[in-house]
């Protein structure tokens, strides 16, 4: 029987967890809303309860001797070696917290389970999931970019996660694209996330609608109520040929391409796995991003440039977390 683990993806809104077989993949899943009101103590209790429940379910059919541990992906800066999570966004009341040790301690105290826990940043874990089980399986080196509410990233070098000496490598959302931009994210102007995060895309669409002089269906629908605009509606409008929506995605892809070009110039990474909800727009984003990536790099850097969609969707974090235990 192959090894198995419990993979957990901790988010500001929800917790996703599953029993994952090293060869068979996800076997049993659980989801819960994150108890952000109770702070670190409450969330550690939630995690322990979910892990315990999944462990007991798995032990009924799987050999506990093949259990490899618990992998946990969490938002924020992570010191994977020390198991410390620092200042996670969307988790109120957290500063610097020894998440791994506190979770292991609670599992021992309440459930008498001595379980190894492996902790890493959620974007790193998603990248590792794609490396082991998804779109990155054929790549030795790549950057995964997650496009959603924010913009995250994880770097895989020589088939291993590259975290950096302080655990913050791959934070492409904080890459500065326009240092004179009036748009800020986390008090930094012109970052990639400030320009193509979900709110930024909607704001760009609103701006383009107001400036448009064409007979755009998008403009007719949302000219007076911009609160109804979403990336998904922009995607549908663009696929129906709407000029304004097409221009929005062209701009988003172009900005993304500039960011990727900086990565290529700095690290000679030429493979990019793109995931997250915004990536559902597909070639509306991918084509202009690749075009701009080529325009923004030297011809000597063009060989092997490739953008591919992530394969695992919102399961990437679960798969990657479990893979931490198998590595």
C-alpha positions as CSV (number, residue, x, y, z in Angstrom):
1,X,0.0,0.0,0.0
2,X,1.3,3.5,-0.9
3,X,1.8,6.2,1.7
4,X,-1.0,8.6,2.6
5,X,-1.2,12.0,4.3
6,X,-3.7,14.7,5.3
7,X,-3.4,17.8,3.3
8,X,-4.9,21.1,4.7
9,X,-5.3,24.4,2.9
10,X,-6.0,27.2,5.5
11,X,-7.5,30.3,4.0
12,X,-9.0,33.5,5.4
13,X,-12.5,32.4,4.5
14,X,-12.4,28.6,4.5
15,X,-10.4,25.5,5.4
16,X,-10.1,22.7,2.9
17,X,-8.7,19.4,3.9
18,X,-8.4,15.9,2.5
19,X,-7.0,12.4,2.9
20,X,-4.5,12.1,0.0
21,X,-2.9,8.9,-1.2
22,X,0.6,9.4,-2.6
23,X,-0.4,7.5,-5.8
24,X,-4.3,7.5,-5.6
25,X,-4.8,11.2,-4.9
26,X,-7.7,12.7,-2.9
27,X,-9.8,10.1,-1.1
28,X,-12.0,12.0,1.3
29,X,-12.5,15.8,1.6
30,X,-13.8,18.2,4.3
31,X,-14.5,21.9,4.3
32,X,-15.3,24.4,7.0
33,X,-15.6,28.1,7.4
34,X,-12.5,29.6,9.1
35,X,-13.2,30.8,12.6
36,X,-11.3,34.1,12.3
37,X,-13.2,35.6,15.3
38,X,-11.4,33.3,17.7
39,X,-7.9,34.2,16.6
40,X,-5.0,31.7,16.5
41,X,-6.3,29.6,19.4
42,X,-9.6,29.1,17.7
43,X,-8.2,28.2,14.3
44,X,-5.7,25.8,15.8
45,X,-8.6,24.1,17.5
46,X,-10.5,23.9,14.2
47,X,-7.5,22.4,12.4
48,X,-7.0,19.8,15.1
49,X,-10.6,18.7,15.0
50,X,-10.6,18.4,11.2
51,X,-7.3,16.5,11.2
52,X,-8.4,14.2,13.9
53,X,-11.6,13.4,12.2
54,X,-9.9,12.7,8.9
55,X,-7.2,10.6,10.6
56,X,-9.8,8.4,12.3
57,X,-11.8,8.0,9.0
58,X,-8.6,7.0,7.1
59,X,-7.5,4.6,9.8
60,X,-10.6,2.5,9.2
61,X,-9.4,1.5,5.7
62,X,-5.8,2.6,5.4
63,X,-2.7,1.2,7.2
64,X,-1.6,3.8,9.8
65,X,2.0,2.5,9.3
66,X,1.8,4.2,5.9
67,X,0.7,7.5,7.3
68,X,3.3,10.2,6.3
69,X,1.9,13.2,8.3
70,X,-0.1,16.4,8.0
71,X,0.8,19.0,5.4
72,X,-0.5,22.5,6.0
73,X,-0.5,25.5,3.7
74,X,-1.2,28.9,5.3
75,X,-1.3,32.5,4.0
76,X,1.5,34.8,5.1
77,X,5.2,34.6,5.6
78,X,6.2,31.1,6.7
79,X,9.4,29.8,8.2
80,X,9.0,26.2,7.1
81,X,12.0,25.0,9.2
82,X,10.7,26.5,12.4
83,X,7.1,26.1,11.7
84,X,6.3,29.8,12.3
85,X,3.5,31.8,10.5
86,X,3.9,35.6,10.5
87,X,1.3,38.2,9.8
88,X,-1.1,36.2,7.7
89,X,-3.5,38.4,5.6
90,X,-7.2,38.0,6.3
91,X,-6.6,36.3,9.6
92,X,-7.3,39.0,12.2
93,X,-5.4,39.0,15.5
94,X,-2.4,37.1,14.2
95,X,1.2,38.4,14.3
96,X,4.0,35.9,14.7
97,X,2.7,32.5,15.7
98,X,4.3,29.0,16.1
99,X,1.5,27.3,14.2
100,X,3.2,24.0,13.6
101,X,4.2,23.4,17.2
102,X,0.9,24.6,18.7
103,X,-1.0,22.3,16.4
104,X,1.2,19.3,17.2
105,X,0.8,20.1,20.9
106,X,-3.0,20.2,20.7
107,X,-3.2,17.0,18.8
108,X,-1.1,15.3,21.5
109,X,-3.0,16.8,24.4
110,X,-6.5,16.3,23.2
111,X,-6.4,13.4,20.9
112,X,-3.1,11.6,22.0
113,X,-2.0,11.7,18.4
114,X,1.7,12.2,17.8
115,X,1.5,13.5,14.2
116,X,4.3,15.2,12.3
117,X,3.1,18.5,10.8
118,X,4.7,20.2,7.8
119,X,4.0,23.9,7.3
120,X,4.5,26.2,4.3
121,X,3.1,29.2,2.6
122,X,-0.2,28.6,0.7
123,X,1.2,29.8,-2.7
124,X,4.3,27.6,-2.3
125,X,2.1,24.7,-1.4
126,X,-0.1,25.3,-4.5
127,X,3.0,25.4,-6.7
128,X,4.3,22.2,-5.2
129,X,1.0,20.5,-5.8
130,X,1.2,21.5,-9.5
131,X,4.8,20.3,-9.6
132,X,4.0,16.9,-8.2
133,X,0.5,16.2,-9.5
134,X,-0.4,18.9,-12.0
135,X,0.7,21.2,-14.8
136,X,4.3,21.5,-13.6
137,X,5.1,17.8,-13.6
138,X,7.1,18.1,-16.8
139,X,9.0,21.2,-15.8
140,X,12.3,21.2,-13.8
141,X,12.0,24.9,-13.0
142,X,8.9,27.1,-13.0
143,X,7.0,29.9,-11.4
144,X,3.4,29.4,-10.4
145,X,1.3,32.5,-10.4
146,X,-2.2,32.6,-8.7
147,X,-4.5,35.2,-10.0
148,X,-7.5,35.9,-7.8
149,X,-8.5,38.3,-5.1
150,X,-4.8,38.9,-4.9
151,X,-1.7,37.8,-6.9
152,X,0.5,35.1,-5.4
153,X,3.4,33.0,-6.5
154,X,5.6,30.0,-5.7
155,X,8.9,29.1,-7.2
156,X,10.0,25.5,-8.0
157,X,13.7,25.1,-8.9
158,X,15.2,21.7,-9.7
159,X,11.9,20.1,-8.7
160,X,12.1,21.6,-5.2
161,X,10.4,24.6,-3.6
162,X,12.6,27.7,-3.4
163,X,11.5,29.6,-0.3
164,X,14.4,32.1,0.2
165,X,16.3,32.5,3.4
166,X,13.3,34.2,5.1
167,X,10.5,32.3,3.5
168,X,9.1,35.0,1.3
169,X,10.5,34.1,-2.1
170,X,7.9,34.1,-4.9
171,X,5.8,36.9,-3.7
172,X,5.2,38.2,-7.2
173,X,2.1,40.2,-6.1
174,X,4.5,42.7,-4.5
175,X,6.6,43.1,-7.6
176,X,6.6,46.7,-8.6
177,X,5.5,47.2,-12.2
178,X,4.9,51.0,-12.1
179,X,6.8,52.8,-9.3
180,X,5.0,56.1,-10.1
181,X,1.5,54.6,-10.0
182,X,-1.2,56.2,-7.9
183,X,-2.5,52.8,-7.1
184,X,-1.4,51.2,-3.9
185,X,-1.4,47.7,-2.3
186,X,-0.1,47.2,1.2
187,X,1.2,50.8,1.1
188,X,3.4,50.0,-1.9
189,X,2.6,51.7,-5.2
190,X,2.3,50.0,-8.5
191,X,2.6,46.4,-7.5
192,X,1.4,43.6,-9.7
193,X,-1.4,42.8,-7.3
194,X,-2.5,46.5,-7.1
195,X,-2.8,46.5,-10.9
196,X,-4.4,43.1,-11.7
197,X,-5.9,41.7,-8.5
198,X,-9.6,41.2,-8.7
199,X,-10.6,44.7,-7.4
200,X,-8.1,46.3,-9.8
201,X,-9.5,44.5,-12.8
202,X,-13.0,45.7,-11.9
203,X,-11.7,49.2,-11.4
204,X,-10.0,49.1,-14.7
205,X,-13.2,47.9,-16.4
206,X,-15.1,50.8,-14.8
207,X,-12.5,53.3,-16.0
208,X,-12.6,51.9,-19.6
209,X,-16.4,51.9,-19.6
210,X,-16.5,55.5,-18.7
211,X,-13.9,56.4,-21.3
212,X,-15.5,54.2,-24.1
213,X,-17.1,55.9,-27.0
214,X,-18.0,52.6,-28.7
215,X,-21.4,50.9,-28.7
216,X,-20.3,48.4,-26.1
217,X,-22.8,46.0,-24.6
218,X,-20.7,46.0,-21.4
219,X,-21.0,49.8,-21.2
220,X,-24.8,49.6,-21.8
221,X,-25.3,47.0,-19.1
222,X,-23.1,48.5,-16.4
223,X,-22.7,52.2,-17.1
224,X,-24.9,53.1,-14.2
225,X,-24.2,50.2,-11.8
226,X,-20.5,49.2,-11.7
227,X,-21.1,47.1,-8.6
228,X,-22.4,44.3,-10.8
229,X,-19.2,43.9,-12.7
230,X,-17.0,40.9,-12.0
231,X,-14.1,39.2,-13.7
232,X,-16.5,36.3,-14.8
233,X,-18.9,38.7,-16.4
234,X,-16.0,40.5,-18.1
235,X,-14.9,37.1,-19.4
236,X,-18.3,36.3,-20.8
237,X,-18.6,39.7,-22.4
238,X,-15.1,39.4,-24.0
239,X,-16.0,35.9,-25.4
240,X,-19.1,37.5,-27.0
241,X,-16.8,40.0,-28.7
242,X,-17.4,43.1,-26.5
243,X,-14.7,45.6,-27.4
244,X,-14.3,47.1,-23.9
245,X,-14.1,43.7,-22.2
246,X,-11.5,42.5,-24.7
247,X,-9.5,45.7,-24.1
248,X,-9.6,45.0,-20.3
249,X,-8.2,41.5,-20.7
250,X,-5.6,42.7,-23.1
251,X,-4.4,45.2,-20.5
252,X,-4.5,42.7,-17.7
253,X,-2.5,40.2,-19.8
254,X,0.0,42.8,-20.8
255,X,0.7,43.8,-17.2
256,X,1.1,40.2,-16.2
257,X,3.5,39.7,-19.1
258,X,5.7,42.6,-17.8
259,X,5.8,40.9,-14.4
260,X,6.8,37.5,-15.9
261,X,9.5,39.2,-18.0
262,X,11.1,40.5,-14.8
263,X,11.2,37.0,-13.4
264,X,12.7,35.6,-16.6
265,X,15.4,38.4,-16.7
266,X,16.2,37.8,-13.0
267,X,16.0,34.1,-12.6
268,X,16.0,32.6,-16.2
269,X,12.7,30.9,-15.4
270,X,10.9,30.3,-18.7
271,X,8.0,28.1,-17.6
272,X,4.9,29.7,-15.9
273,X,1.9,27.8,-14.5
274,X,-1.0,30.2,-14.1
275,X,-3.9,29.4,-11.7
276,X,-6.5,31.1,-9.6
277,X,-10.0,32.3,-10.5
278,X,-8.9,35.0,-12.8
279,X,-6.9,32.5,-14.9
280,X,-10.3,31.0,-15.9
281,X,-10.3,33.8,-18.6
282,X,-7.8,31.6,-20.4
283,X,-6.3,32.9,-23.6
284,X,-7.9,36.2,-23.0
285,X,-5.1,36.7,-20.5
286,X,-2.5,34.1,-21.7
287,X,-2.1,35.4,-25.3
288,X,-1.4,39.0,-24.4
289,X,0.8,38.0,-21.5
290,X,3.0,35.8,-23.7
291,X,3.2,38.5,-26.3
292,X,4.3,41.0,-23.8
293,X,6.7,38.6,-22.1
294,X,8.4,38.2,-25.5
295,X,8.5,41.9,-26.1
296,X,9.9,42.6,-22.7
297,X,12.8,40.1,-22.9
298,X,15.9,39.7,-25.0
299,X,15.7,37.4,-28.0
300,X,18.2,35.2,-26.2
301,X,15.6,34.6,-23.5
302,X,12.8,33.5,-25.8
303,X,13.6,29.9,-26.2
304,X,11.4,27.7,-24.1
305,X,9.0,30.5,-22.9
306,X,5.7,28.9,-22.0
307,X,2.5,29.8,-20.1
308,X,0.3,26.9,-19.2
309,X,-2.9,26.8,-17.1
310,X,-2.8,25.1,-13.7
311,X,-4.5,21.7,-13.7
312,X,-5.6,21.2,-10.1
313,X,-7.8,24.2,-9.5
314,X,-8.7,24.9,-5.9
315,X,-7.3,21.4,-5.0
316,X,-3.7,22.5,-5.6
317,X,-3.2,23.6,-2.0
318,X,-4.5,20.3,-0.6
319,X,-2.3,18.2,-3.0
320,X,0.7,20.3,-2.4
321,X,0.3,20.2,1.4
322,X,0.1,16.4,1.3
323,X,3.1,16.3,-1.0
324,X,5.2,18.1,1.7
325,X,4.8,14.9,3.7
326,X,5.9,12.6,0.9
327,X,9.0,14.6,-0.1
